[in-house]
Amino acid sequence: MRTMVRLTHTWPFVGRDDELRAATEALGTSESGGVLFTGSTGTGKSRIAAEFLNLCAGEGLRTEWVVATAVSREVPLGALAPLLARGALMPDQHVGRAPAGCGLVLLVDDIHLLDQASRRLLTPLVLAGQIRLIGTTNSAQRDGDRAARSLRLTAIAVEPLLQEHVTTLLEEALRGPVERSTALHLYRVSKGRPLHLRELTLDAVQHGHLVQDAGVWRLSGPLHPSAKLAALVRRELTRLNERQRAALEDLALCGSVPTSELSDCTRGALESAGLVDVQGRHYVLADECQALVLRSSASLQAGRRILLARAERTEQAGPLDGQMLLQTTLWRVQAGEMVSPQRLLGAIEQARAVHDFPSGLILARALERVRRDCQTYLLLGEFGYECGQHREAQAALAQAQKLAISDEDWLAGIVLRTRALAHGMLRTNKALEVSRAALNAASTTAATEVLLANEAALLCFAGDVRGAGLLLESLHSPTSEAAETIAATPRVYWLSESGRTAEALRVARIRHPKHEANGQWGALVHPAGLQGVRARTVADAGRLNEAITMGRAAHDLAVNSKASTEQIWTGLHLGYICYLRGELQESQAWFSGAVALSREQEYAYGLWAGYGGRALTAALFGDTETARACSAQLAEHGSSAWRRPEEQLCRAWILASEGHLTKARQALQSGARLARRLGLLVTESHLLFDVARLGAPQAVTQRLQELAQTTDNPFVSLRAAAARSLLAPDGDELTKLGDTFQEFGSLLVAAEMFTVAAAALRSEGAARRAAERRAQAQDLLTRCAGIYTPAILLYGPKARLTPRELEIALLAAAGPRNTDIAEQLGLSARTVGNHLQHVYTKTGIGDRTLLRSALSEAVRAA
């Protein structure tokens, strides 16, 4: 569901601690007459000055604020007139030169516009220490520098915000998580300038292009400059002459201009003003906001004329390399010109080589207008899939199958179509049916290898790693480069899940240089996809800190190349990695972002996996209602032919959040059996360890030990050791396990280990060490947004509950009567009542509705 809101609250103030600290230090010295905040337009100088003025007022200092303008500059004492009229500039007679006792702190916004009379009045008061001045000025204004020298102001440079601060600002302003690609795009366009960011954000919200979808804010349309931002940019450009402005318009529409094409005068003016950047032998606009304004101002006819003129000048300058062939062909297509099929195909090959999928789709659509053959429709299917246009891709691939003549085109159509069936529609059985039918019809070794690799990829996707492994072992050294390319990702997944971790990591590190030159086959494996799979493999090996960095880099790569499908996949990988780390808020944001993008593109796998992740994280937060709603969506977007162990993981934690610990453990064990049957050994260890975390280590310790002995996965071994320790808790051993989980980056499980260690140490009489472990656990839980899992609740209170008492307490907290609980657990109502009485005695409460909060509070207080 999409939500639009009106942003009426005050825009947040973030990322300026260093500037405020520097200003405080400057104002505290007798040598300084005050501070001068200086920076370029939009960096937030006035906001920092206002916040600093408020800090001064909070310290008990008298404060005033004036704004100097071009109009007030023409009037002697114009800016200060309101203060003079009410005697606000009269110094306090008892105040000396001590900074803390200055008579007045005066903020002068745009101090470079202050008239001479006002300066002459203020100078002796500032130099005498009776007034401390806070000024703001544009860094391009020389008058500001002169004011700083004459008034002994300490200059403080105000730079644009860092990317991380932009994300924080957006999330505080929008009051919710923001999709990473959206935050990154807004950062790049605004260049971190708070004013530009605010105007872009408000305009996008107002026009429905920035919406809250699946709980996450994301852009669903292009950015446009607001009227205020457009006026600001146009005012900045008024100092340019006609030739300089024409050069900027050319850059805005075409993206780049050769440096040799501009006159020395124009180059010098644009460079000195900071309006262009040099990339190789070309200029590009330094400010995307200016590009937005210039593009929106250009008429359709003017835009077409500029694009065609740029293409002709570039073509006349000499032979075109691949990148310029792509660029000039795009300009002609965007100008509405018919382009020859040969040229379009050459440009499409370049788009494929650099993974520029949006440009490839534009050119493939143009190709369809002049040539309708199998190759054209394969290209439409390929680029449509990557850009998230799945309906268009399916229709194009169906047409390609009808028109296929060569074996290579036929094979490419099979691979693309089955991938779209499996990923885009979750029709895995149908995809396997199509692939196997093609395999039976294959007449060459190369075709057989490609189709075997394709079937292995489909089986891996369905979770049948055992079946995929048999095929991949037969393809150990394929003669076909296409087969090698298709098998790359499933091979890493198979090795990883089979517990051959070192081998999986080695294969994942291998670069595939042939992919770039391998035509349509190389395009099937996007670099972001390979990097995302590697991040997932590293995470499953317990290197979660490394995995999160790697996963973010993969996602950024997908965003930069506008590969929508890879954005979904890398987002899902990051959601999973954050879940393993215990960073559930970030995990939920990643899963929600994947759901929103998948819904927009009707991408079935993204919806299934994204809703599963949202259900899992909501359950761990104790938000049962959201968890159940997402679980229903999970079931809706799956099918009877699509069953994976992850569904049981989600179901188990939803049951646990409702207090059904026995049923939760049963669901986990059911999922573990399925994982074992499919060869998903690492996933099996994950599910079994959660059984131990939910209070039944005795049921899984033996199998976890077997997995640890048959795999080289450090995470599996650590899980086995932790489950074994939970059977007979030892404080020192559990402390070591907690330290190891924390080193791995698994913060929530580390908190559980420290909590159990504290309980064990308390029972051993080591009260001080127990308190240290509790403090460690509480610190980690704070980093995990205060999540309290059953393991925390079980061992956290000072008076430890038994597993059965905890289960009955959690069930009772949900509201059912003792007789209902007894029926669910196969106990008598009297037994349930006795257990509850023990719980009430240990927790010190007598109201079942307060049980969950009382248990959590006991953990905090313990």
Disulfide bonds with the S-S distance in Angstrom:
none
